[in-house]
Amino acid sequence: KTKREGAPGFVAVFMLPKRQRLTSSEVRHLLREGKKVSSHPFSLCVSSKSDKKGYAVVISSKIAGSKVKRNSIRRLVYEIIGSVMGSLSQKEVVVFVLSDVSLIPQMEIQKKIVDLFVKAKIMIPPK
C-alpha cells in the first residue's frame, strides 16, 4: 500500500480484478460503437448493447508524464469504480482522464465520476 502523490492520507486498497477489466481490443471496439459522455476532468464511453460488465481507465502520457503518476491515478479511478460497482448497470465502460487529477481530493474525484455515471444513465443517483 502506497500513498498517492499529492493527496494527503490516501491509501489505495482496491484494484478491479482482471476479469472485470477490458482488453485493448474491447476498448477500441467500444470507442467506435459506444456512447460518449463528458464532464471535465473525465470522459466516459459506454457500450449501448453489451451483456458483459467491464471497465477500463485511459490516461495519456501527456496528462501525467511519469508512469508512476499515471498508474496511481488509474488505481484511484479503479478504486472509485469498485466502490460504486454494485449500483452500476451491466455495461462496458471506458473512463478517460482528461487532465491531471493528482492534486484533487479523492472525495471530489469520486463525486465527479459518480455524477458522470449518472449523466451516462448507468447509475441511479445516490441519495
N, CA, C and O atoms as a GROMACS GRO file, in nm:
protein
  508
    1LYS      N    1   0.084  -0.118   0.000
    1LYS     CA    2   0.000   0.000   0.000
    1LYS      C    3   0.088   0.124   0.000
    1LYS      O    4   0.177   0.139   0.084
    2THR      N    5   0.063   0.210  -0.094
    2THR     CA    6   0.143   0.330  -0.103
    2THR      C    7   0.053   0.452  -0.102
    2THR      O    8  -0.062   0.447  -0.146
    3LYS      N    9   0.106   0.560  -0.052
    3LYS     CA   10   0.028   0.685  -0.050
    3LYS      C   11   0.033   0.749  -0.188
    3LYS      O   12   0.135   0.745  -0.256
    4ARG      N   13  -0.079   0.807  -0.226
    4ARG     CA   14  -0.089   0.874  -0.355
    4ARG      C   15  -0.016   1.006  -0.348
    4ARG      O   16  -0.031   1.082  -0.252
    5GLU      N   17   0.062   1.034  -0.449
    5GLU     CA   18   0.138   1.157  -0.455
    5GLU      C   19   0.046   1.278  -0.458
    5GLU      O   20  -0.043   1.286  -0.542
    6GLY      N   21   0.066   1.371  -0.368
    6GLY     CA   22  -0.009   1.495  -0.371
    6GLY      C   23  -0.138   1.494  -0.291
    6GLY      O   24  -0.192   1.600  -0.263
    7ALA      N   25  -0.188   1.377  -0.255
    7ALA     CA   26  -0.314   1.371  -0.180
    7ALA      C   27  -0.286   1.317  -0.041
    7ALA      O   28  -0.258   1.198  -0.027
    8PRO      N   29  -0.293   1.401   0.060
    8PRO     CA   30  -0.261   1.355   0.193
    8PRO      C   31  -0.361   1.252   0.244
    8PRO      O   32  -0.482   1.270   0.234
    9GLY      N   33  -0.308   1.143   0.299
    9GLY     CA   34  -0.392   1.044   0.364
    9GLY      C   35  -0.453   0.940   0.272
    9GLY      O   36  -0.525   0.852   0.320
   10PHE      N   37  -0.427   0.944   0.141
   10PHE     CA   38  -0.486   0.846   0.050
   10PHE      C   39  -0.405   0.717   0.050
   10PHE      O   40  -0.283   0.720   0.036
   11VAL      N   41  -0.473   0.606   0.064
   11VAL     CA   42  -0.409   0.475   0.053
   11VAL      C   43  -0.494   0.390  -0.040
   11VAL      O   44  -0.611   0.365  -0.012
   12ALA      N   45  -0.434   0.345  -0.151
   12ALA     CA   46  -0.508   0.260  -0.246
   12ALA      C   47  -0.517   0.120  -0.189
   12ALA      O   48  -0.414   0.059  -0.157
   13VAL      N   49  -0.638   0.067  -0.177
   13VAL     CA   50  -0.654  -0.066  -0.121
   13VAL      C   51  -0.732  -0.158  -0.213
   13VAL      O   52  -0.744  -0.277  -0.184
   14PHE      N   53  -0.785  -0.108  -0.324
   14PHE     CA   54  -0.868  -0.189  -0.411
   14PHE      C   55  -0.823  -0.175  -0.555
   14PHE      O   56  -0.793  -0.064  -0.601
   15MET      N   57  -0.819  -0.285  -0.626
   15MET     CA   58  -0.793  -0.284  -0.770
   15MET      C   59  -0.893  -0.380  -0.832
   15MET      O   60  -0.915  -0.489  -0.779
   16LEU      N   61  -0.953  -0.342  -0.942
   16LEU     CA   62  -1.050  -0.429  -1.007
   16LEU      C   63  -0.984  -0.559  -1.050
   16LEU      O   64  -0.872  -0.558  -1.100
   17PRO      N   65  -1.052  -0.671  -1.031
   17PRO     CA   66  -0.997  -0.798  -1.079
   17PRO      C   67  -0.980  -0.794  -1.231
   17PRO      O   68  -1.055  -0.725  -1.301
   18LYS      N   69  -0.884  -0.867  -1.281
   18LYS     CA   70  -0.852  -0.866  -1.424
   18LYS      C   71  -0.973  -0.904  -1.509
   18LYS      O   72  -0.991  -0.851  -1.618
   19ARG      N   73  -1.056  -0.995  -1.460
   19ARG     CA   74  -1.173  -1.040  -1.539
   19ARG      C   75  -1.276  -0.930  -1.556
   19ARG      O   76  -1.364  -0.940  -1.641
   20GLN      N   77  -1.268  -0.824  -1.475
   20GLN     CA   78  -1.363  -0.712  -1.486
   20GLN      C   79  -1.303  -0.592  -1.560
   20GLN      O   80  -1.367  -0.488  -1.573
   21ARG      N   81  -1.180  -0.608  -1.609
   21ARG     CA   82  -1.118  -0.501  -1.686
   21ARG      C   83  -1.125  -0.534  -1.835
   21ARG      O   84  -1.120  -0.651  -1.874
   22LEU      N   85  -1.138  -0.432  -1.916
   22LEU     CA   86  -1.148  -0.451  -2.061
   22LEU      C   87  -1.010  -0.464  -2.124
   22LEU      O   88  -0.914  -0.404  -2.077
   23THR      N   89  -1.002  -0.543  -2.230
   23THR     CA   90  -0.877  -0.556  -2.305
   23THR      C   91  -0.866  -0.438  -2.402
   23THR      O   92  -0.963  -0.366  -2.424
   24SER      N   93  -0.749  -0.420  -2.460
   24SER     CA   94  -0.729  -0.308  -2.552
   24SER      C   95  -0.817  -0.322  -2.676
   24SER      O   96  -0.865  -0.221  -2.728
   25SER      N   97  -0.840  -0.443  -2.725
   25SER     CA   98  -0.928  -0.460  -2.842
   25SER      C   99  -1.073  -0.427  -2.806
   25SER      O  100  -1.146  -0.372  -2.889
   26GLU      N  101  -1.116  -0.460  -2.685
   26GLU     CA  102  -1.251  -0.424  -2.641
   26GLU      C  103  -1.266  -0.273  -2.627
   26GLU      O  104  -1.371  -0.217  -2.658
   27VAL      N  105  -1.161  -0.206  -2.581
   27VAL     CA  106  -1.163  -0.060  -2.569
   27VAL      C  107  -1.173   0.004  -2.707
   27VAL      O  108  -1.252   0.096  -2.727
   28ARG      N  109  -1.095  -0.046  -2.804
   28ARG     CA  110  -1.101   0.009  -2.940
   28ARG      C  111  -1.240  -0.009  -3.000
   28ARG      O  112  -1.294   0.082  -3.063
   29HIS      N  113  -1.299  -0.127  -2.980
   29HIS     CA  114  -1.434  -0.153  -3.031
   29HIS      C  115  -1.535  -0.058  -2.964
   29HIS      O  116  -1.624  -0.005  -3.030
   30LEU      N  117  -1.521  -0.039  -2.835
   30LEU     CA  118  -1.611   0.049  -2.761
   30LEU      C  119  -1.600   0.194  -2.807
   30LEU      O  120  -1.700   0.266  -2.810
   31LEU      N  121  -1.480   0.237  -2.844
   31LEU     CA  122  -1.461   0.374  -2.894
   31LEU      C  123  -1.535   0.395  -3.025
   31LEU      O  124  -1.585   0.505  -3.051
   32ARG      N  125  -1.541   0.291  -3.109
   32ARG     CA  126  -1.614   0.303  -3.236
   32ARG      C  127  -1.765   0.298  -3.217
   32ARG      O  128  -1.839   0.371  -3.283
   33GLU      N  129  -1.811   0.210  -3.126
   33GLU     CA  130  -1.953   0.181  -3.114
   33GLU      C  131  -2.024   0.250  -2.997
   33GLU      O  132  -2.146   0.262  -2.997
   34GLY      N  133  -1.949   0.296  -2.899
   34GLY     CA  134  -2.009   0.341  -2.773
   34GLY      C  135  -2.064   0.482  -2.773
   34GLY      O  136  -2.039   0.562  -2.864
   35LYS      N  137  -2.139   0.511  -2.667
   35LYS     CA  138  -2.195   0.644  -2.642
   35LYS      C  139  -2.097   0.721  -2.554
   35LYS      O  140  -2.049   0.670  -2.453
   36LYS      N  141  -2.068   0.844  -2.592
   36LYS     CA  142  -1.969   0.923  -2.519
   36LYS      C  143  -2.037   1.031  -2.435
   36LYS      O  144  -2.129   1.100  -2.480
   37VAL      N  145  -1.990   1.044  -2.311
   37VAL     CA  146  -2.040   1.145  -2.219
   37VAL      C  147  -1.917   1.210  -2.156
   37VAL      O  148  -1.821   1.141  -2.121
   38SER      N  149  -1.920   1.342  -2.142
   38SER     CA  150  -1.801   1.410  -2.092
   38SER      C  151  -1.836   1.515  -1.989
   38SER      O  152  -1.939   1.583  -1.999
   39SER      N  153  -1.750   1.528  -1.890
   39SER     CA  154  -1.760   1.632  -1.790
   39SER      C  155  -1.620   1.648  -1.729
   39SER      O  156  -1.567   1.554  -1.670
   40HIS      N  157  -1.563   1.764  -1.745
   40HIS     CA  158  -1.424   1.785  -1.704
   40HIS      C  159  -1.402   1.744  -1.559
   40HIS      O  160  -1.485   1.780  -1.475
   41PRO      N  161  -1.298   1.673  -1.525
   41PRO     CA  162  -1.181   1.627  -1.599
   41PRO      C  163  -1.191   1.482  -1.648
   41PRO      O  164  -1.088   1.417  -1.667
   42PHE      N  165  -1.312   1.430  -1.667
   42PHE     CA  166  -1.328   1.291  -1.711
   42PHE      C  167  -1.421   1.284  -1.831
   42PHE      O  168  -1.502   1.374  -1.855
   43SER      N  169  -1.407   1.176  -1.905
   43SER     CA  170  -1.496   1.146  -2.016
   43SER      C  171  -1.524   0.996  -2.011
   43SER      O  172  -1.438   0.917  -1.973
   44LEU      N  173  -1.646   0.957  -2.049
   44LEU     CA  174  -1.685   0.816  -2.049
   44LEU      C  175  -1.723   0.773  -2.188
   44LEU      O  176  -1.773   0.852  -2.268
   45CYS      N  177  -1.698   0.647  -2.216
   45CYS     CA  178  -1.750   0.583  -2.336
   45CYS      C  179  -1.820   0.457  -2.286
   45CYS      O  180  -1.757   0.370  -2.226
   46VAL      N  181  -1.950   0.446  -2.313
   46VAL     CA  182  -2.032   0.338  -2.258
   46VAL      C  183  -2.090   0.257  -2.373
   46VAL      O  184  -2.137   0.313  -2.472
   47SER      N  185  -2.087   0.125  -2.359
   47SER     CA  186  -2.146   0.040  -2.463
   47SER      C  187  -2.297   0.054  -2.459
   47SER      O  188  -2.357   0.060  -2.352
   48SER      N  189  -2.356   0.058  -2.577
   48SER     CA  190  -2.501   0.069  -2.584
   48SER      C  191  -2.567  -0.068  -2.579
   48SER      O  192  -2.679  -0.082  -2.531
   49LYS      N  193  -2.497  -0.168  -2.628
   49LYS     CA  194  -2.553  -0.303  -2.627
   49LYS      C  195  -2.443  -0.403  -2.590
   49LYS      O  196  -2.367  -0.448  -2.675
   50SER      N  197  -2.438  -0.435  -2.464
   50SER     CA  198  -2.339  -0.531  -2.417
   50SER      C  199  -2.399  -0.612  -2.304
   50SER      O  200  -2.472  -0.561  -2.219
   51ASP      N  201  -2.366  -0.739  -2.303
   51ASP     CA  202  -2.412  -0.824  -2.195
   51ASP      C  203  -2.300  -0.847  -2.094
   51ASP      O  204  -2.319  -0.914  -1.993
   52LYS      N  205  -2.184  -0.792  -2.123
   52LYS     CA  206  -2.068  -0.807  -2.035
   52LYS      C  207  -2.049  -0.680  -1.953
   52LYS      O  208  -2.078  -0.570  -1.999
   53LYS      N  209  -2.000  -0.697  -1.832
   53LYS     CA  210  -1.968  -0.583  -1.747
   53LYS      C  211  -1.816  -0.573  -1.741
   53LYS      O  212  -1.750  -0.668  -1.699
   54GLY      N  213  -1.761  -0.460  -1.781
   54GLY     CA  214  -1.616  -0.443  -1.778
   54GLY      C  215  -1.580  -0.295  -1.776
   54GLY      O  216  -1.659  -0.210  -1.817
   55TYR      N  217  -1.461  -0.266  -1.728
   55TYR     CA  218  -1.418  -0.128  -1.711
   55TYR      C  219  -1.273  -0.112  -1.756
   55TYR      O  220  -1.194  -0.205  -1.748
   56ALA      N  221  -1.241   0.008  -1.803
   56ALA     CA  222  -1.104   0.043  -1.837
   56ALA      C  223  -1.084   0.190  -1.804
   56ALA      O  224  -1.178   0.270  -1.808
   57VAL      N  225  -0.961   0.225  -1.771
   57VAL     CA  226  -0.925   0.364  -1.743
   57VAL      C  227  -0.810   0.400  -1.836
   57VAL      O  228  -0.709   0.329  -1.840
   58VAL      N  229  -0.824   0.509  -1.910
   58VAL     CA  230  -0.723   0.551  -2.006
   58VAL      C  231  -0.669   0.687  -1.966
   58VAL      O  232  -0.745   0.782  -1.946
   59ILE      N  233  -0.536   0.695  -1.953
   59ILE     CA  234  -0.470   0.821  -1.918
   59ILE      C  235  -0.354   0.841  -2.014
   59ILE      O  236  -0.265   0.756  -2.021
   60SER      N  237  -0.354   0.949  -2.085
   60SER     CA  238  -0.248   0.979  -2.180
   60SER      C  239  -0.119   1.018  -2.107
   60SER      O  240  -0.123   1.072  -1.996
   61SER      N  241  -0.007   0.990  -2.171
   61SER     CA  242   0.121   1.032  -2.112
   61SER      C  243   0.135   1.184  -2.116
   61SER      O  244   0.220   1.239  -2.045
   62LYS      N  245   0.054   1.252  -2.198
   62LYS     CA  246   0.056   1.398  -2.200
   62LYS      C  247  -0.010   1.456  -2.074
   62LYS      O  248   0.022   1.568  -2.033
   63ILE      N  249  -0.102   1.380  -2.013
   63ILE     CA  250  -0.172   1.424  -1.893
   63ILE      C  251  -0.081   1.413  -1.772
   63ILE      O  252  -0.064   1.509  -1.696
   64ALA      N  253  -0.024   1.296  -1.754
   64ALA     CA  254   0.069   1.271  -1.643
   64ALA      C  255   0.193   1.206  -1.702
   64ALA      O  256   0.188   1.094  -1.753
   65GLY      N  257   0.303   1.276  -1.694
   65GLY     CA  258   0.424   1.233  -1.762
   65GLY      C  259   0.483   1.101  -1.716
   65GLY      O  260   0.526   1.020  -1.798
   66SER      N  261   0.486   1.079  -1.586
   66SER     CA  262   0.551   0.958  -1.536
   66SER      C  263   0.452   0.842  -1.524
   66SER      O  264   0.334   0.862  -1.496
   67LYS      N  265   0.503   0.722  -1.545
   67LYS     CA  266   0.419   0.602  -1.534
   67LYS      C  267   0.367   0.586  -1.392
   67LYS      O  268   0.254   0.540  -1.371
   68VAL      N  269   0.446   0.624  -1.295
   68VAL     CA  270   0.406   0.611  -1.155
   68VAL      C  271   0.283   0.697  -1.128
   68VAL      O  272   0.188   0.652  -1.064
   69LYS      N  273   0.285   0.820  -1.177
   69LYS     CA  274   0.172   0.911  -1.156
   69LYS      C  275   0.048   0.862  -1.230
   69LYS      O  276  -0.062   0.864  -1.174
   70ARG      N  277   0.066   0.818  -1.357
   70ARG     CA  278  -0.049   0.765  -1.433
   70ARG      C  279  -0.110   0.643  -1.364
   70ARG      O  280  -0.232   0.632  -1.356
   71ASN      N  281  -0.027   0.554  -1.316
   71ASN     CA  282  -0.078   0.433  -1.251
   71ASN      C  283  -0.145   0.464  -1.118
   71ASN      O  284  -0.242   0.397  -1.083
   72SER      N  285  -0.097   0.562  -1.045
   72SER     CA  286  -0.163   0.596  -0.918
   72SER      C  287  -0.301   0.657  -0.945
   72SER      O  288  -0.396   0.630  -0.872
   73ILE      N  289  -0.311   0.738  -1.050
   73ILE     CA  290  -0.442   0.794  -1.089
   73ILE      C  291  -0.533   0.682  -1.136
   73ILE      O  292  -0.651   0.678  -1.100
   74ARG      N  293  -0.479   0.590  -1.216
   74ARG     CA  294  -0.558   0.476  -1.265
   74ARG      C  295  -0.610   0.392  -1.149
   74ARG      O  296  -0.726   0.352  -1.149
   75ARG      N  297  -0.524   0.363  -1.051
   75ARG     CA  298  -0.565   0.284  -0.935
   75ARG      C  299  -0.674   0.356  -0.856
   75ARG      O  300  -0.768   0.293  -0.807
   76LEU      N  301  -0.662   0.487  -0.843
   76LEU     CA  302  -0.764   0.566  -0.773
   76LEU      C  303  -0.899   0.555  -0.844
   76LEU      O  304  -1.001   0.532  -0.778
   77VAL      N  305  -0.900   0.570  -0.975
   77VAL     CA  306  -1.026   0.562  -1.051
   77VAL      C  307  -1.084   0.422  -1.041
   77VAL      O  308  -1.205   0.406  -1.025
   78TYR      N  309  -1.000   0.318  -1.051
   78TYR     CA  310  -1.048   0.181  -1.036
   78TYR      C  311  -1.106   0.159  -0.896
   78TYR      O  312  -1.207   0.089  -0.881
   79GLU      N  313  -1.045   0.217  -0.796
   79GLU     CA  314  -1.097   0.204  -0.660
   79GLU      C  315  -1.235   0.269  -0.647
   79GLU      O  316  -1.325   0.214  -0.584
   80ILE      N  317  -1.251   0.386  -0.708
   80ILE     CA  318  -1.381   0.454  -0.705
   80ILE      C  319  -1.485   0.371  -0.779
   80ILE      O  320  -1.598   0.356  -0.732
   81ILE      N  321  -1.449   0.317  -0.895
   81ILE     CA  322  -1.541   0.230  -0.969
   81ILE      C  323  -1.580   0.110  -0.884
   81ILE      O  324  -1.697   0.071  -0.880
   82GLY      N  325  -1.483   0.052  -0.818
   82GLY     CA  326  -1.510  -0.065  -0.732
   82GLY      C  327  -1.603  -0.032  -0.617
   82GLY      O  328  -1.683  -0.117  -0.576
   83SER      N  329  -1.593   0.090  -0.564
   83SER     CA  330  -1.676   0.126  -0.451
   83SER      C  331  -1.823   0.149  -0.490
   83SER      O  332  -1.912   0.137  -0.406
   84VAL      N  333  -1.848   0.183  -0.617
   84VAL     CA  334  -1.986   0.206  -0.662
   84VAL      C  335  -2.034   0.098  -0.759
   84VAL      O  336  -2.143   0.110  -0.815
   85MET      N  337  -1.955  -0.005  -0.779
   85MET     CA  338  -1.984  -0.106  -0.880
   85MET      C  339  -2.119  -0.175  -0.860
   85MET      O  340  -2.185  -0.210  -0.957
   86GLY      N  341  -2.160  -0.194  -0.736
   86GLY     CA  342  -2.287  -0.260  -0.710
   86GLY      C  343  -2.407  -0.186  -0.765
   86GLY      O  344  -2.509  -0.248  -0.794
   87SER      N  345  -2.398  -0.054  -0.779
   87SER     CA  346  -2.511   0.024  -0.828
   87SER      C  347  -2.499   0.061  -0.976
   87SER      O  348  -2.581   0.137  -1.028
   88LEU      N  349  -2.398   0.006  -1.044
   88LEU     CA  350  -2.382   0.032  -1.187
   88LEU      C  351  -2.455  -0.073  -1.269
   88LEU      O  352  -2.463  -0.189  -1.228
   89SER      N  353  -2.507  -0.033  -1.384
   89SER     CA  354  -2.576  -0.129  -1.470
   89SER      C  355  -2.474  -0.214  -1.547
   89SER      O  356  -2.354  -0.184  -1.548
   90GLN      N  357  -2.522  -0.319  -1.610
   90GLN     CA  358  -2.439  -0.416  -1.679
   90GLN      C  359  -2.391  -0.357  -1.812
   90GLN      O  360  -2.454  -0.379  -1.916
   91LYS      N  361  -2.282  -0.285  -1.810
   91LYS     CA  362  -2.229  -0.219  -1.930
   91LYS      C  363  -2.077  -0.227  -1.931
   91LYS      O  364  -2.012  -0.251  -1.829
   92GLU      N  365  -2.022  -0.207  -2.051
   92GLU     CA  366  -1.878  -0.188  -2.065
   92GLU      C  367  -1.853  -0.038  -2.061
   92GLU      O  368  -1.921   0.038  -2.129
   93VAL      N  369  -1.756   0.004  -1.980
   93VAL     CA  370  -1.732   0.147  -1.960
   93VAL      C  371  -1.582   0.176  -1.970
   93VAL      O  372  -1.501   0.105  -1.910
   94VAL      N  373  -1.547   0.279  -2.046
   94VAL     CA  374  -1.409   0.328  -2.050
   94VAL      C  375  -1.410   0.469  -1.993
   94VAL      O  376  -1.486   0.554  -2.037
   95VAL      N  377  -1.325   0.493  -1.893
   95VAL     CA  378  -1.312   0.625  -1.831
   95VAL      C  379  -1.183   0.687  -1.883
   95VAL      O  380  -1.076   0.630  -1.868
   96PHE      N  381  -1.194   0.805  -1.944
   96PHE     CA  382  -1.078   0.879  -1.990
   96PHE      C  383  -1.050   0.991  -1.891
   96PHE      O  384  -1.141   1.066  -1.854
   97VAL      N  385  -0.926   1.003  -1.849
   97VAL     CA  386  -0.885   1.113  -1.762
   97VAL      C  387  -0.832   1.223  -1.854
   97VAL      O  388  -0.734   1.202  -1.925
   98LEU      N  389  -0.896   1.340  -1.852
   98LEU     CA  390  -0.864   1.447  -1.945
   98LEU      C  391  -0.762   1.547  -1.893
   98LEU      O  392  -0.703   1.622  -1.971
   99SER      N  393  -0.741   1.550  -1.761
   99SER     CA  394  -0.639   1.640  -1.705
   99SER      C  395  -0.585   1.577  -1.576
   99SER      O  396  -0.641   1.482  -1.523
  100ASP      N  397  -0.476   1.632  -1.530
  100ASP     CA  398  -0.410   1.578  -1.410
  100ASP      C  399  -0.499   1.599  -1.287
  100ASP      O  400  -0.530   1.713  -1.251
  101VAL      N  401  -0.539   1.490  -1.226
  101VAL     CA  402  -0.626   1.497  -1.108
  101VAL      C  403  -0.553   1.457  -0.980
  101VAL      O  404  -0.616   1.432  -0.877
  102SER      N  405  -0.421   1.451  -0.986
  102SER     CA  406  -0.346   1.402  -0.871
  102SER      C  407  -0.354   1.494  -0.749
  102SER      O  408  -0.330   1.450  -0.637
  103LEU      N  409  -0.387   1.621  -0.769
  103LEU     CA  410  -0.394   1.714  -0.655
  103LEU      C  411  -0.538   1.738  -0.608
  103LEU      O  412  -0.560   1.809  -0.509
  104ILE      N  413  -0.635   1.679  -0.677
  104ILE     CA  414  -0.775   1.694  -0.637
  104ILE      C  415  -0.805   1.592  -0.527
  104ILE      O  416  -0.763   1.477  -0.539
  105PRO      N  417  -0.876   1.629  -0.422
  105PRO     CA  418  -0.909   1.534  -0.315
  105PRO      C  419  -0.992   1.416  -0.368
  105PRO      O  420  -1.073   1.432  -0.460
  106GLN      N  421  -0.971   1.299  -0.307
  106GLN     CA  422  -1.036   1.176  -0.352
  106GLN      C  423  -1.188   1.187  -0.352
  106GLN      O  424  -1.252   1.138  -0.444
  107MET      N  425  -1.246   1.250  -0.251
  107MET     CA  426  -1.392   1.261  -0.243
  107MET      C  427  -1.448   1.345  -0.358
  107MET      O  428  -1.557   1.316  -0.409
  108GLU      N  429  -1.376   1.449  -0.398
  108GLU     CA  430  -1.420   1.532  -0.509
  108GLU      C  431  -1.411   1.455  -0.642
  108GLU      O  432  -1.499   1.468  -0.727
  109ILE      N  433  -1.305   1.376  -0.658
  109ILE     CA  434  -1.291   1.292  -0.778
  109ILE      C  435  -1.405   1.191  -0.782
  109ILE      O  436  -1.465   1.169  -0.887
  110GLN      N  437  -1.435   1.130  -0.667
  110GLN     CA  438  -1.543   1.032  -0.661
  110GLN      C  439  -1.677   1.096  -0.699
  110GLN      O  440  -1.755   1.037  -0.773
  111LYS      N  441  -1.702   1.216  -0.649
  111LYS     CA  442  -1.828   1.285  -0.681
  111LYS      C  443  -1.837   1.313  -0.830
  111LYS      O  444  -1.944   1.295  -0.889
  112LYS      N  445  -1.727   1.356  -0.893
  112LYS     CA  446  -1.728   1.386  -1.036
  112LYS      C  447  -1.752   1.259  -1.119
  112LYS      O  448  -1.825   1.262  -1.218
  113ILE      N  449  -1.692   1.148  -1.079
  113ILE     CA  450  -1.709   1.023  -1.153
  113ILE      C  451  -1.852   0.971  -1.136
  113ILE      O  452  -1.913   0.927  -1.233
  114VAL      N  453  -1.905   0.977  -1.014
  114VAL     CA  454  -2.043   0.933  -0.990
  114VAL      C  455  -2.141   1.020  -1.069
  114VAL      O  456  -2.236   0.968  -1.128
  115ASP      N  457  -2.118   1.151  -1.070
  115ASP     CA  458  -2.204   1.241  -1.148
  115ASP      C  459  -2.200   1.206  -1.297
  115ASP      O  460  -2.302   1.214  -1.367
  116LEU      N  461  -2.082   1.167  -1.346
  116LEU     CA  462  -2.068   1.128  -1.486
  116LEU      C  463  -2.141   0.996  -1.514
  116LEU      O  464  -2.203   0.981  -1.619
  117PHE      N  465  -2.135   0.901  -1.420
  117PHE     CA  466  -2.209   0.775  -1.435
  117PHE      C  467  -2.360   0.801  -1.439
  117PHE      O  468  -2.432   0.739  -1.517
  118VAL      N  469  -2.406   0.893  -1.356
  118VAL     CA  470  -2.549   0.928  -1.354
  118VAL      C  471  -2.587   0.995  -1.486
  118VAL      O  472  -2.692   0.966  -1.543
  119LYS      N  473  -2.501   1.085  -1.534
  119LYS     CA  474  -2.526   1.155  -1.661
  119LYS      C  475  -2.532   1.056  -1.778
  119LYS      O  476  -2.608   1.076  -1.873
  120ALA      N  477  -2.451   0.949  -1.771
  120ALA     CA  478  -2.449   0.848  -1.876
  120ALA      C  479  -2.562   0.746  -1.861
  120ALA      O  480  -2.578   0.657  -1.944
  121LYS      N  481  -2.640   0.762  -1.754
  121LYS     CA  482  -2.756   0.675  -1.725
  121LYS      C  483  -2.717   0.529  -1.702
  121LYS      O  484  -2.788   0.437  -1.742
  122ILE      N  485  -2.602   0.509  -1.637
  122ILE     CA  486  -2.563   0.374  -1.600
  122ILE      C  487  -2.565   0.356  -1.448
  122ILE      O  488  -2.526   0.252  -1.395
  123MET      N  489  -2.611   0.461  -1.378
  123MET     CA  490  -2.618   0.456  -1.232
  123MET      C  491  -2.734   0.542  -1.185
  123MET      O  492  -2.758   0.650  -1.239
  124ILE      N  493  -2.805   0.494  -1.086
  124ILE     CA  494  -2.913   0.571  -1.025
  124ILE      C  495  -2.848   0.674  -0.931
  124ILE      O  496  -2.756   0.639  -0.858
  125PRO      N  497  -2.894   0.799  -0.932
  125PRO     CA  498  -2.832   0.900  -0.846
  125PRO      C  499  -2.837   0.859  -0.698
  125PRO      O  500  -2.942   0.816  -0.650
  126PRO      N  501  -2.725   0.873  -0.626
  126PRO     CA  502  -2.725   0.843  -0.483
  126PRO      C  503  -2.806   0.947  -0.406
  126PRO      O  504  -2.817   1.063  -0.448
  127LYS      N  505  -2.863   0.904  -0.295
  127LYS     CA  506  -2.947   0.994  -0.213
  127LYS      C  507  -2.866   1.067  -0.111
  127LYS      O  508  -2.921   1.146  -0.034
   0.00000   0.00000   0.00000
